[in-house]
Amino acid sequence: MKKLIAVLSVAAIMTACNDEKKADTTTPTPDSTSAITNAADSASKMVSNATDSASKMVNNAADSASKMVNKAVDTASKMIKK
């Protein structure tokens, strides 16, 4: 999952910065600066959303595993009582 997040963030940044025009001046224009900032914000939001989703999936898996263990313990204790 970490690799996926890293690949997506790099791809988002590369896509946002993929401007083949060459500027005559070295100072960025306000429009390009805001575009870069927006792309960075978008990439940050994507990584944050992916991290939140991964966290929820791990929590759900842990809850499911815990419930399964509890059921197994209950079943085992019932079998022992019989």
C-alpha positions as CSV (number, residue, x, y, z in Angstrom):
1,M,0.0,0.0,0.0
2,K,2.9,2.3,0.8
3,K,4.3,1.7,-2.7
4,L,0.9,2.5,-4.3
5,I,0.7,5.8,-2.4
6,A,4.2,6.8,-3.4
7,V,3.6,5.9,-7.0
8,L,0.3,7.9,-7.1
9,S,1.9,10.9,-5.5
10,V,4.8,10.9,-7.9
11,A,2.5,10.4,-10.9
12,A,0.3,13.3,-9.7
13,I,3.2,15.6,-9.3
14,M,4.7,14.6,-12.7
15,T,1.3,15.1,-14.4
16,A,0.9,18.5,-12.9
17,C,4.4,19.6,-13.8
18,N,4.3,18.1,-17.3
19,D,4.5,21.5,-19.2
20,E,6.6,21.2,-22.4
21,K,6.6,25.0,-23.0
22,K,9.9,26.6,-22.0
23,A,9.7,29.9,-20.3
24,D,11.8,32.8,-21.4
25,T,12.3,34.1,-17.9
26,T,13.4,32.2,-14.9
27,T,10.8,33.7,-12.5
28,P,7.5,31.8,-12.5
29,T,4.4,33.6,-13.3
30,P,1.7,33.9,-10.6
31,D,-0.6,31.5,-12.7
32,S,2.0,28.8,-12.9
33,T,2.9,29.2,-9.2
34,S,-0.8,28.7,-8.2
35,A,-1.1,25.8,-10.6
36,I,1.9,24.1,-8.9
37,T,0.4,24.9,-5.5
38,N,-2.9,23.4,-6.6
39,A,-1.2,20.3,-7.9
40,A,0.7,19.9,-4.7
41,D,-2.5,20.3,-2.7
42,S,-4.3,17.8,-4.9
43,A,-1.5,15.3,-4.5
44,S,-1.5,15.8,-0.7
45,K,-5.3,15.3,-0.6
46,M,-5.0,12.1,-2.7
47,V,-2.3,10.7,-0.3
48,S,-4.4,11.7,2.7
49,N,-7.5,10.0,1.3
50,A,-5.5,6.9,0.4
51,T,-4.0,6.8,3.9
52,D,-7.4,7.2,5.5
53,S,-8.8,4.4,3.4
54,A,-6.0,2.1,4.2
55,S,-6.3,2.9,7.9
56,K,-10.1,2.1,7.8
57,M,-9.4,-1.2,5.9
58,V,-6.8,-2.2,8.5
59,N,-9.2,-1.4,11.4
60,N,-12.0,-3.3,9.7
61,A,-9.7,-6.3,9.2
62,A,-8.6,-6.2,12.9
63,D,-12.2,-6.0,14.0
64,S,-13.1,-9.0,11.9
65,A,-10.2,-11.0,13.1
66,S,-11.1,-10.1,16.7
67,K,-14.7,-11.2,16.2
68,M,-13.5,-14.5,14.6
69,V,-11.2,-15.2,17.6
70,N,-14.0,-14.5,20.1
71,K,-16.3,-16.8,18.2
72,A,-13.7,-19.6,18.2
73,V,-13.1,-19.1,21.9
74,D,-16.9,-19.3,22.6
75,T,-17.3,-22.4,20.5
76,A,-14.3,-24.1,22.1
77,S,-15.6,-23.3,25.6
78,K,-19.1,-24.6,24.7
79,M,-17.5,-27.8,23.4
80,I,-15.5,-28.3,26.6
81,K,-18.6,-27.8,28.7
82,K,-20.4,-30.5,26.8
